[in-house]
Amino acid sequence: MQILLAPMEGLLDAPLRDILTRAGGVDRCVSEFIRVTERVLPERAFRRIMPELDHGGLTPAGVPVRGQLLGSDAACMADNAARLAELGSPGVDLNFGCPAKVVNRHGGGASLLQDPAHVHRVVKAVREAVPAHIVVSAKMRLGFHDDALAEDNARAIEAAGADELVVHGRTKVHGYRPPAYWDRIAHVREAVRIPVVANGEIWSVDDARRCLRESGCDAIMLGRGMVADPGLALAIRAELGWPACAGDAGRTWADWDTLQPLLHHYWRLIQGRVVPKHQAGRMKQWLNFLRRRHPQAEEAYQALRTLSDSRQVAAWLDAHIAATPRVIHEPGGVLASGGAHLIAEVGDNHACAPQAA
Ligand SMILES: Cc1cc2nc3c(=O)[nH]c(=O)nc-3n(C[C@H](O)[C@H](O)[C@H](O)COP(=O)(O)O)c2cc1C
């Protein structure tokens, strides 16, 4: 019964990981991919994508982040995995799912799924290179052109010593078009003994319920659904009766009331990390997801749509978005979703003290 936050290069990076893990309900995150080509990357390349390495591999809310590597050269992947572990990543995840042409042309990401023996070599080399206590996991699609090798790939990953497997229920050819084939994830799960996490197209509590039923998994990974509705993980836990995760006691979700201070916090984080000319774009990118679920985010998106100057965006946020929660934290409160519930002050009840933006 676990909820993982998906790696999403260019979208769900450290600032949004910070925000979404503050929202609550998330057990673990995976970083967006760190591309490995022919050498051990400099330390700064790991820290740029995974600044959580500066804080024991945890988000400010105290949720562990597993660094993800993408590449096809087994020896080089192993050297970089060892370095990542040395830098303090709580685990190493391997990407066998990226559909990007430029990645697949170099034999990385989903293209590796055409050759389970090669997948096995990469996972084995990484497993042997990192200390035994560091978890090695993999994230795969059902296949490249089709799903015929899904079980073979999963077995190769298990035989090579991986501890866990996330399956995105689509092939590379399916891209991101719905549906995700949760029933095929069930076949993969049955082919191996390691824990399998189901991923793809979970946008609501009802989707989560159906995905769990069809895949037979007891863990899910949320990507775009959590970006669109940061209260989703808490809502799933509450409605399915799953136990709260560490740091979630008293944490509740009150839709727009909860989101407003998080929008301000996100804005501060991207100001500290993104060059000014791209800051407005980052805000609009998140609002574009949020407006699927929140009418007020649609209004905000429409108001900011044509603005590119970060000062104008800041002024609009200050004028229209509440910077502090309307209601305050009640110790020992229960998890709930929707309605005007009590909400913890951002970052005040987590294992790890909040850090400066
Ligand atoms: C913009 C974007 C970037 C992504 N980047 C990564 C990545 O870096 N590593 C990875 O394993 N998967 C990546 N994915 C795939 C997601 O982790 C996830 O498998 C996919 O979005 C399906 O889950 P969802 O329907 O819940 O979003 C990315 C997906 C998107 C849309």
The ligand as an ORCA input file, in Angstrom:
! r2SCAN-3c Opt
* xyz 0 1
  C       6.624     15.411    -19.235
  C       6.941     13.985    -18.836
  C       8.229     13.673    -18.449
  C       8.538     12.353    -18.053
  N       9.819     12.080    -17.633
  C      10.101     10.810    -17.190
  C      11.397     10.506    -16.654
  O      12.286     11.358    -16.538
  N      11.619      9.220    -16.267
  C      10.658      8.242    -16.351
  O      10.921      7.084    -15.980
  N       9.443      8.521    -16.822
  C       9.129      9.776    -17.229
  N       7.859     10.071    -17.650
  C       6.805      9.040    -17.557
  C       6.050      9.170    -16.218
  O       6.915      8.863    -15.134
  C       4.832      8.224    -16.159
  O       5.282      6.915    -16.369
  C       3.787      8.586    -17.205
  O       3.519      9.970    -17.213
  C       2.484      7.815    -16.936
  O       1.959      8.130    -15.671
  P       0.745      9.186    -15.492
  O      -0.338      8.776    -16.457
  O       0.355      9.033    -14.051
  O       1.277     10.550    -15.837
  C       7.539     11.353    -18.077
  C       6.241     11.689    -18.477
  C       5.935     12.987    -18.862
  C       4.522     13.308    -19.282
*
